Amino acid sequence: MTYRGGARGYVAPGAPADEGLLRVARRLGEVLASGEGFAGYPEEYLEGIRRFHEGEYWEAHESWEEIWLAEESSLRLYYQGLIQVTAAFHHYGNVNWKGMASLLKSGMEKLEGFRPRAMGLDLDSFLGRLEEWRLLAEARCGRPSAVTRIPAKVPRITLDPPPPG
């Protein structure tokens, strides 16, 4: 495995480190530290996104789990979907294609109900990119799929600033 940074920042054998993504993660960390433009979102939500971008999938999962456990609204399902998607990429780092395929499918199904946007996230775009990875994971664990190559990058979570008020 290739080290990409962070406690769990590994990519599959032969996959290049994504320096651009690491720069984005560092900038997001700076923005989060300053509170610039994202004060309306829960701190754990933003921390989970930062860790996801740094390839620290397990840690991102842990950040989101805190708010998932406390959430009582329909957003509970949204957070659970993010947790499952993130756990899927943790499996990717361990080259566990079956675990990745299963968790991507479950997480994507939960996020589907929040289209087109939730918590500032463009789910149409995010789910489209996740679908590439789901097809790859299924192909790698023996299920029929047209995908034969690894997508160039792990999907990014890009947020809109929260609405005023």
N, CA, C and O of each residue as an XYZ file, in Angstrom:
660
protein
N       0.832     -1.176      0.000
C       0.000      0.000      0.000
C       0.881      1.244      0.000
O       2.013      1.227      0.482
N       0.346      2.295     -0.539
C       1.044      3.569     -0.606
C       0.512      4.477      0.485
O      -0.700      4.651      0.615
N       1.415      5.063      1.278
C       0.983      5.960      2.339
C       0.618      7.308      1.753
O       1.365      7.844      0.935
N      -0.517      7.873      2.153
C      -0.965      9.149      1.626
C      -1.082     10.204      2.717
O      -1.409     11.348      2.405
N      -0.841      9.889      3.929
C      -0.949     10.874      5.002
C      -2.061     10.521      5.957
O      -3.093      9.985      5.553
N      -1.854     10.821      7.217
C      -2.865     10.537      8.214
C      -2.751      9.117      8.726
O      -2.034      8.293      8.158
N      -3.455      8.843      9.791
C      -3.366      7.544     10.432
C      -3.839      6.411      9.533
O      -3.307      5.304      9.606
N      -4.820      6.668      8.694
C      -5.369      5.631      7.821
C      -5.246      6.025      6.354
O      -6.014      5.548      5.519
N      -4.295      6.886      6.037
C      -4.216      7.437      4.696
C      -3.537      6.531      3.700
O      -2.478      6.881      3.178
N      -4.105      5.388      3.421
C      -3.523      4.456      2.475
C      -4.374      4.379      1.220
O      -5.592      4.551      1.264
N      -3.721      4.121      0.115
C      -4.436      3.883     -1.130
C      -4.064      2.497     -1.616
O      -3.070      1.929     -1.165
N      -4.830      1.956     -2.508
C      -4.610      0.603     -3.010
C      -3.272      0.510     -3.729
O      -2.743      1.519     -4.197
N      -2.728     -0.687     -3.818
C      -1.451     -0.872     -4.493
C      -1.467     -0.270     -5.892
O      -2.391     -0.500     -6.672
N      -0.436      0.498     -6.194
C      -0.295      1.088     -7.524
C      -1.017      2.402     -7.711
O      -0.792      3.085     -8.710
N      -1.881      2.779     -6.779
C      -2.610      4.041     -6.918
C      -1.721      5.191     -6.453
O      -1.097      5.092     -5.396
N      -1.650      6.276     -7.218
C      -0.785      7.393     -6.832
C      -1.382      8.188     -5.679
O      -2.601      8.257     -5.517
N      -0.500      8.788     -4.879
C      -0.966      9.699     -3.833
C      -1.605     10.899     -4.517
O      -1.146     11.325     -5.576
N      -2.624     11.428     -3.940
C      -3.351     12.545     -4.536
C      -2.992     13.823     -3.791
O      -3.669     14.203     -2.836
N      -1.931     14.479     -4.228
C      -1.457     15.696     -3.567
C      -2.490     16.815     -3.633
O      -2.631     17.581     -2.679
N      -3.208     16.918     -4.737
C      -4.236     17.952     -4.852
C      -5.297     17.788     -3.779
O      -5.740     18.767     -3.178
N      -5.703     16.550     -3.543
C      -6.714     16.281     -2.528
C      -6.179     16.615     -1.141
O      -6.913     17.134     -0.300
N      -4.899     16.320     -0.899
C      -4.306     16.660      0.393
C      -4.254     18.171      0.596
O      -4.469     18.650      1.709
N      -3.970     18.931     -0.470
C      -3.970     20.399     -0.367
C      -5.367     20.902     -0.018
O      -5.524     21.796      0.813
N      -6.379     20.320     -0.660
C      -7.765     20.707     -0.365
C      -8.086     20.401      1.099
O      -8.702     21.216      1.786
N      -7.671     19.231      1.573
C      -7.939     18.855      2.963
C      -7.260     19.815      3.929
O      -7.854     20.215      4.931
N      -6.012     20.187      3.630
C      -5.312     21.133      4.505
C      -6.028     22.483      4.516
O      -6.193     23.094      5.572
N      -6.457     22.949      3.330
C      -7.169     24.230      3.253
C      -8.493     24.144      4.005
O      -8.873     25.078      4.712
N      -9.194     23.024      3.852
C     -10.444     22.849      4.584
C     -10.177     22.912      6.082
O     -10.950     23.517      6.825
N      -9.085     22.289      6.533
C      -8.712     22.359      7.946
C      -8.496     23.789      8.401
O      -8.915     24.161      9.498
N      -7.842     24.604      7.566
C      -7.622     26.017      7.897
C      -8.955     26.759      7.978
O      -9.183     27.547      8.896
N      -9.832     26.498      7.009
C     -11.141     27.159      6.990
C     -11.942     26.766      8.224
O     -12.576     27.609      8.860
N     -11.908     25.475      8.557
C     -12.667     25.019      9.720
C     -12.128     25.638     10.999
O     -12.897     26.012     11.884
N     -10.811     25.746     11.098
C     -10.199     26.337     12.288
C     -10.611     27.797     12.441
O     -10.780     28.283     13.559
N     -10.771     28.490     11.328
C     -11.132     29.907     11.382
C     -12.646     30.119     11.498
O     -13.097     31.204     11.866
N     -13.426     29.082     11.183
C     -14.877     29.207     11.187
C     -15.404     29.952      9.972
O     -16.585     30.296      9.920
N     -14.552     30.203      9.007
C     -14.842     31.005      7.813
C     -15.946     30.372      6.960
O     -15.691     29.415      6.229
N     -17.173     30.904      7.050
C     -18.233     30.509      6.136
C     -19.002     29.252      6.472
O     -19.982     28.949      5.791
N     -18.602     28.495      7.500
C     -19.255     27.217      7.760
C     -19.791     27.098      9.188
O     -20.029     25.992      9.673
N     -19.977     28.227      9.852
C     -20.375     28.223     11.261
C     -21.734     27.566     11.498
O     -22.016     27.160     12.625
N     -22.578     27.446     10.487
C     -23.900     26.861     10.672
C     -23.927     25.346     10.693
O     -24.972     24.763     10.980
N     -22.816     24.688     10.400
C     -22.765     23.227     10.390
C     -22.183     22.713     11.706
O     -21.358     23.388     12.323
N     -22.602     21.529     12.139
C     -22.003     20.960     13.348
C     -20.492     20.757     13.165
O     -20.024     20.356     12.099
N     -19.763     21.040     14.217
C     -18.303     20.916     14.178
C     -17.867     19.497     13.798
O     -16.920     19.323     13.031
N     -18.554     18.488     14.329
C     -18.187     17.096     14.042
C     -18.415     16.755     12.567
O     -17.678     15.958     11.986
N     -19.433     17.363     11.972
C     -19.716     17.160     10.543
C     -18.542     17.661      9.711
O     -18.060     16.967      8.815
N     -18.090     18.871     10.015
C     -16.975     19.461      9.278
C     -15.676     18.705      9.545
O     -14.861     18.524      8.640
N     -15.487     18.268     10.777
C     -14.288     17.490     11.116
C     -14.287     16.170     10.347
O     -13.242     15.740      9.858
N     -15.433     15.533     10.237
C     -15.525     14.290      9.474
C     -15.168     14.503      8.011
O     -14.494     13.668      7.407
N     -15.613     15.609      7.442
C     -15.284     15.915      6.044
C     -13.785     16.129      5.886
O     -13.175     15.618      4.946
N     -13.189     16.888      6.810
C     -11.744     17.124      6.743
C     -10.985     15.797      6.802
O     -10.064     15.567      6.018
N     -11.368     14.944      7.716
C     -10.674     13.655      7.859
C     -10.906     12.761      6.634
O      -9.996     12.054      6.202
N     -12.106     12.791      6.083
C     -12.390     12.031      4.859
C     -11.444     12.470      3.748
O     -10.862     11.633      3.058
N     -11.290     13.767      3.575
C     -10.418     14.291      2.521
C      -8.955     13.956      2.761
O      -8.178     13.869      1.810
N      -8.571     13.771      4.004
C      -7.190     13.414      4.321
C      -6.958     11.911      4.218
O      -5.842     11.439      4.436
N      -7.995     11.163      3.891
C      -7.851      9.715      3.790
C      -7.924      9.018      5.138
O      -7.592      7.837      5.247
N      -8.356      9.736      6.163
C      -8.493      9.174      7.506
C      -9.943      8.702      7.679
O     -10.732      9.289      8.420
N     -10.253      7.626      6.967
C     -11.645      7.197      6.868
C     -12.221      6.725      8.199
O     -13.366      7.037      8.527
N     -11.446      5.989      8.953
C     -11.961      5.518     10.236
C     -12.244      6.699     11.156
O     -13.266      6.727     11.842
N     -11.339      7.672     11.170
C     -11.508      8.842     12.018
C     -12.709      9.688     11.567
O     -13.428     10.239     12.400
N     -12.922      9.789     10.252
C     -14.101     10.501      9.730
C     -15.372      9.808     10.215
O     -16.320     10.455     10.661
N     -15.372      8.497     10.120
C     -16.492      7.681     10.587
C     -16.779      7.977     12.060
O     -17.936      8.138     12.449
N     -15.729      8.050     12.874
C     -15.895      8.317     14.303
C     -16.480      9.713     14.552
O     -17.328      9.883     15.428
N     -16.026     10.710     13.782
C     -16.555     12.075     13.935
C     -18.051     12.109     13.647
O     -18.822     12.709     14.396
N     -18.453     11.464     12.561
C     -19.870     11.471     12.187
C     -20.718     10.616     13.113
O     -21.899     10.895     13.320
N     -20.113      9.579     13.666
C     -20.879      8.714     14.558
C     -21.356      9.481     15.797
O     -22.441      9.216     16.315
N     -20.545     10.426     16.265
C     -20.935     11.232     17.429
C     -22.253     11.968     17.175
O     -23.147     11.957     18.021
N     -22.371     12.607     16.002
C     -23.606     13.357     15.745
C     -24.747     12.432     15.324
O     -25.914     12.733     15.574
N     -24.417     11.322     14.694
C     -25.439     10.351     14.310
C     -26.150      9.810     15.557
O     -27.376      9.706     15.585
N     -25.372      9.471     16.578
C     -25.958      8.907     17.796
C     -26.864      9.907     18.516
O     -27.848      9.515     19.144
N     -26.534     11.189     18.426
C     -27.318     12.223     19.111
C     -28.493     12.744     18.278
O     -29.428     13.327     18.826
N     -28.450     12.538     16.969
C     -29.464     13.103     16.059
C     -30.804     12.385     16.216
O     -30.862     11.156     16.254
N     -31.875     13.167     16.306
C     -33.216     12.592     16.432
C     -34.092     12.862     15.219
O     -35.162     12.266     15.091
N     -33.663     13.748     14.326
C     -34.458     14.074     13.137
C     -34.149     13.083     12.011
O     -33.398     12.126     12.194
N     -34.742     13.336     10.850
C     -34.493     12.485      9.682
C     -33.029     12.540      9.241
O     -32.576     11.669      8.498
N     -32.283     13.558      9.693
C     -30.858     13.641      9.347
C     -30.056     12.472      9.910
O     -28.930     12.223      9.477
N     -30.626     11.764     10.862
C     -29.950     10.582     11.416
C     -29.596      9.603     10.292
O     -28.502      9.040     10.277
N     -30.514      9.406      9.367
C     -30.281      8.506      8.238
C     -29.198      9.057      7.303
O     -28.406      8.288      6.757
N     -29.159     10.363      7.117
C     -28.124     11.014      6.305
C     -26.743     10.741      6.901
O     -25.825     10.326      6.193
N     -26.603     10.975      8.201
C     -25.312     10.734      8.855
C     -24.931      9.259      8.779
O     -23.763      8.932      8.569
N     -25.902      8.371      8.947
C     -25.621      6.943      8.853
C     -25.124      6.585      7.454
O     -24.212      5.770      7.310
N     -25.719      7.189      6.423
C     -25.248      6.962      5.058
C     -23.809      7.409      4.873
O     -23.008      6.695      4.271
N     -23.472      8.597      5.390
C     -22.084      9.073      5.306
C     -21.131      8.138      6.040
O     -20.039      7.844      5.553
N     -21.545      7.675      7.206
C     -20.715      6.755      7.992
C     -20.447      5.484      7.196
O     -19.314      5.004      7.162
N     -21.469      4.937      6.559
C     -21.289      3.699      5.794
C     -20.404      3.914      4.570
O     -19.567      3.069      4.254
N     -20.583      5.034      3.883
C     -19.733      5.340      2.726
C     -18.279      5.463      3.170
O     -17.373      4.954      2.511
N     -18.067      6.139      4.287
C     -16.715      6.332      4.792
C     -16.106      5.005      5.230
O     -14.928      4.751      4.975
N     -16.889      4.165      5.882
C     -16.399      2.842      6.267
C     -16.055      2.018      5.022
O     -15.135      1.201      5.052
N     -16.791      2.232      3.935
C     -16.483      1.539      2.677
C     -15.078      1.899      2.199
O     -14.332      1.026      1.755
N     -14.714      3.177      2.286
C     -13.374      3.577      1.855
C     -12.301      3.107      2.830
O     -11.145      2.947      2.440
N     -12.659      2.885      4.077
C     -11.737      2.246      5.021
C     -11.457      0.818      4.528
O     -10.313      0.364      4.549
N     -12.502      0.119      4.088
C     -12.320     -1.228      3.529
C     -11.456     -1.185      2.268
O     -10.642     -2.081      2.044
N     -11.628     -0.164      1.458
C     -10.794      0.001      0.258
C      -9.322      0.066      0.651
O      -8.475     -0.557      0.012
N      -9.025      0.821      1.700
C      -7.643      0.920      2.176
C      -7.083     -0.410      2.629
O      -5.869     -0.612      2.619
N      -7.961     -1.324      3.027
C      -7.544     -2.664      3.446
C      -7.736     -3.697      2.340
O      -7.608     -4.897      2.582
N      -8.040     -3.237      1.133
C      -8.276     -4.077     -0.048
C      -9.350     -5.136      0.242
O      -9.202     -6.304     -0.116
N     -10.420     -4.701      0.891
C     -11.566     -5.557      1.189
C     -12.705     -5.127      0.268
O     -13.566     -4.335      0.649
N     -12.691     -5.669     -0.959
C     -13.654     -5.251     -1.978
C     -15.087     -5.611     -1.611
O     -16.010     -4.840     -1.874
N     -15.277     -6.779     -1.004
C     -16.630     -7.202     -0.637
C     -17.218     -6.254      0.410
O     -18.366     -5.826      0.288
N     -16.436     -5.929      1.432
C     -16.891     -4.991      2.454
C     -17.171     -3.620      1.869
O     -18.143     -2.962      2.240
N     -16.308     -3.191      0.944
C     -16.499     -1.891      0.312
C     -17.806     -1.864     -0.485
O     -18.599     -0.932     -0.358
N     -18.019     -2.891     -1.302
C     -19.222     -2.943     -2.144
C     -20.487     -2.925     -1.289
O     -21.437     -2.202     -1.588
N     -20.491     -3.717     -0.234
C     -21.666     -3.820      0.625
C     -21.972     -2.494      1.326
O     -23.121     -2.052      1.346
N     -20.947     -1.863      1.898
C     -21.174     -0.608      2.620
C     -21.491      0.553      1.686
O     -22.283      1.427      2.037
N     -20.880      0.573      0.497
C     -21.236      1.626     -0.463
C     -22.706      1.515     -0.848
O     -23.424      2.514     -0.888
N     -23.144      0.297     -1.128
C     -24.544      0.094     -1.515
C     -25.483      0.574     -0.402
O     -26.428      1.317     -0.667
N     -25.229      0.156      0.827
C     -26.087      0.553      1.953
C     -26.052      2.057      2.191
O     -27.094      2.686      2.373
N     -24.857      2.629      2.189
C     -24.722      4.063      2.426
C     -25.371      4.889      1.342
O     -26.037      5.886      1.624
N     -25.179      4.474      0.092
C     -25.767      5.203     -1.030
C     -27.293      5.145     -0.979
O     -27.963      6.132     -1.281
N     -27.841      3.998     -0.599
C     -29.298      3.876     -0.485
C     -29.843      4.853      0.557
O     -30.901      5.448      0.355
N     -29.134      5.016      1.655
C     -29.587      5.952      2.692
C     -29.486      7.397      2.217
O     -30.388      8.194      2.476
N     -28.412      7.741      1.533
C     -28.216      9.115      1.054
C     -29.177      9.469     -0.079
O     -29.518     10.637     -0.262
N     -29.608      8.473     -0.831
C     -30.487      8.677     -1.987
C     -31.728      9.497     -1.631
O     -32.155     10.349     -2.410
N     -32.294      9.247     -0.484
C     -33.518      9.930     -0.074
C     -33.338     11.409      0.234
O     -34.319     12.122      0.449
N     -32.104     11.870      0.258
C     -31.837     13.276      0.580
C     -31.482     14.104     -0.655
O     -31.146     15.283     -0.539
N     -31.556     13.483     -1.845
C     -31.262     14.226     -3.077
C     -32.211     15.392     -3.217
O     -33.335     15.312     -2.720
N     -31.826     16.449     -3.853
C     -30.553     16.688     -4.530
C     -29.464     17.211     -3.592
O     -28.281     17.085     -3.908
N     -29.839     17.805     -2.426
C     -28.850     18.377     -1.510
C     -29.260     18.087     -0.070
O     -30.441     18.006      0.265
N     -28.237     17.937      0.762
C     -28.467     17.849      2.207
C     -27.236     18.384      2.909
O     -26.107     18.086      2.520
N     -27.457     19.166      3.930
C     -26.359     19.714      4.737
C     -25.267     20.331      3.861
O     -24.080     20.210      4.161
N     -25.678     20.992      2.777
C     -24.733     21.671      1.896
C     -24.053     20.787      0.882
O     -23.252     21.277      0.086
N     -24.345     19.489      0.881
C     -23.681     18.535     -0.015
C     -24.535     18.285     -1.254
O     -25.720     17.970     -1.150
N     -23.919     18.430     -2.432
C     -24.569     18.123     -3.709
C     -24.578     16.604     -3.857
O     -23.609     16.009     -4.329
N     -25.672     15.992     -3.451
C     -25.755     14.535     -3.456
C     -25.845     13.954     -4.854
O     -25.388     12.832     -5.076
N     -26.418     14.680     -5.806
C     -26.459     14.166     -7.176
C     -25.041     13.886     -7.668
O     -24.767     12.817     -8.213
N     -24.160     14.832     -7.478
C     -22.774     14.683     -7.913
C     -22.036     13.630     -7.081
O     -21.367     12.756     -7.632
N     -22.161     13.716     -5.768
C     -21.451     12.805     -4.872
C     -21.862     11.358     -5.118
O     -21.005     10.479     -5.215
N     -23.167     11.103     -5.220
C     -23.638      9.736     -5.452
C     -23.214      9.220     -6.823
O     -22.939      8.030     -6.978
N     -23.159     10.099     -7.813
C     -22.676      9.686     -9.132
C     -21.238      9.199     -9.082
O     -20.892      8.202     -9.715
N     -20.401      9.905     -8.328
C     -18.997      9.489     -8.205
C     -18.869      8.225     -7.373
O     -18.019      7.379     -7.649
N     -19.712      8.093     -6.356
C     -19.677      6.875     -5.546
C     -20.085      5.652     -6.359
O     -19.580      4.553     -6.133
N     -20.996      5.846     -7.301
C     -21.452      4.724     -8.132
C     -20.287      4.100     -8.902
O     -20.235      2.880     -9.052
N     -19.359      4.916     -9.387
C     -18.173      4.376    -10.069
C     -17.406      3.431     -9.150
O     -16.985      2.351     -9.564
N     -17.232      3.844     -7.913
C     -16.495      3.029     -6.950
C     -17.274      1.770     -6.580
O     -16.682      0.706     -6.400
N     -18.595      1.882     -6.466
C     -19.400      0.706     -6.137
C     -19.287     -0.347     -7.230
O     -19.135     -1.535     -6.944
N     -19.364      0.093     -8.484
C     -19.229     -0.844     -9.607
C     -17.851     -1.491     -9.626
O     -17.728     -2.686     -9.893
N     -16.831     -0.719     -9.347
C     -15.472     -1.260     -9.281
C     -15.374     -2.311     -8.182
O     -14.857     -3.405     -8.408
N     -15.871     -1.979     -6.994
C     -15.784     -2.911     -5.872
C     -16.524     -4.206     -6.185
O     -16.035     -5.292     -5.874
N     -17.701     -4.097     -6.799
C     -18.440     -5.305     -7.165
C     -17.680     -6.126     -8.196
O     -17.662     -7.355     -8.123
N     -17.054     -5.459     -9.152
C     -16.269     -6.177    -10.164
C     -15.096     -6.905     -9.513
O     -14.769     -8.030     -9.890
N     -14.475     -6.266     -8.546
C     -13.305     -6.851     -7.887
C     -13.670     -8.020     -6.977
O     -12.805     -8.827     -6.639
N     -14.933     -8.124     -6.578
C     -15.301     -9.268     -5.738
C     -16.149    -10.273     -6.513
O     -16.921    -11.033     -5.928
N     -15.995    -10.267     -7.835
C     -16.574    -11.308     -8.658
C     -17.971    -11.078     -9.175
O     -18.534    -11.970     -9.810
N     -18.554     -9.925     -8.935
C     -19.883     -9.637     -9.478
C     -19.732     -9.013    -10.856
O     -18.750     -8.312    -11.101
N     -20.670     -9.245    -11.761
C     -20.551     -8.682    -13.104
C     -20.587     -7.153    -13.090
O     -21.429     -6.545    -12.429
N     -19.674     -6.554    -13.820
C     -19.616     -5.099    -13.925
C     -18.782     -4.735    -15.134
O     -17.873     -5.474    -15.512
N     -19.084     -3.602    -15.741
C     -18.319     -3.132    -16.895
C     -17.051     -2.396    -16.468
O     -16.206     -2.096    -17.311
N     -16.904     -2.104    -15.190
C     -15.760     -1.323    -14.715
C     -14.544     -2.221    -14.550
O     -14.618     -3.273    -13.914
N     -13.423     -1.800    -15.127
C     -12.198     -2.588    -14.998
C     -11.034     -1.774    -14.462
O      -9.973     -2.331    -14.183
N     -11.210     -0.468    -14.311
C     -10.106      0.361    -13.813
C     -10.539      1.106    -12.556
O     -11.728      1.315    -12.317
N      -9.555      1.499    -11.762
C      -9.832      2.258    -10.549
C     -10.103      3.699    -10.930
O      -9.308      4.294    -11.657
N     -11.213      4.289    -10.457
C     -11.458      5.707    -10.732
C     -10.284      6.550    -10.249
O      -9.586      6.168     -9.309
N     -10.068      7.681    -10.883
C      -8.888      8.501    -10.622
C      -8.788      8.972     -9.177
O      -7.691      9.004     -8.620
N      -9.892      9.334     -8.565
C      -9.842      9.910     -7.222
C     -11.007      9.429     -6.376
O     -12.084      9.108     -6.879
N     -10.755      9.391     -5.076
C     -11.835      9.164     -4.125
C     -12.748     10.387     -4.217
O     -12.248     11.510     -4.292
N     -14.064     10.205     -4.215
C     -14.970     11.358     -4.315
C     -14.714     12.369     -3.202
O     -14.365     11.997     -2.082
N     -14.887     13.634     -3.514
C     -14.732     14.697     -2.528
C     -16.099     15.116     -2.013
O     -17.105     15.019     -2.716
N     -16.112     15.574     -0.792
C     -17.323     16.120     -0.194
C     -17.151     17.632     -0.220
O     -16.360     18.185      0.545
N     -17.888     18.295     -1.094
C     -17.795     19.743     -1.248
C     -19.095     20.359     -0.759
O     -20.173     20.033     -1.256
N     -18.988     21.247      0.211
C     -20.179     21.846      0.822
C     -20.429     23.257      0.342
O     -19.501     24.005      0.036
N     -21.706     23.606      0.282
C     -22.116     25.003      0.164
C     -22.090     25.581      1.576
O     -22.283     24.843      2.542
N     -21.854     26.887      1.716
C     -22.006     27.493      3.047
C     -23.448     27.315      3.517
O     -24.365     27.259      2.697
N     -23.654     27.227      4.837
C     -25.023     27.051      5.337
C     -25.877     28.274      5.039
O     -25.349     29.378      4.902
N     -27.182     28.092      4.939
C     -28.057     29.248      4.702
C     -27.990     30.211      5.883
O     -27.800     29.779      7.020
N     -28.142     31.510      5.628
C     -28.089     32.479      6.730
C     -29.233     32.259      7.713
O     -30.314     31.787      7.362
N     -28.947     32.619      8.943
C     -30.037     32.594      9.897
C     -29.864     31.633     10.950
O     -30.723     31.514     11.825
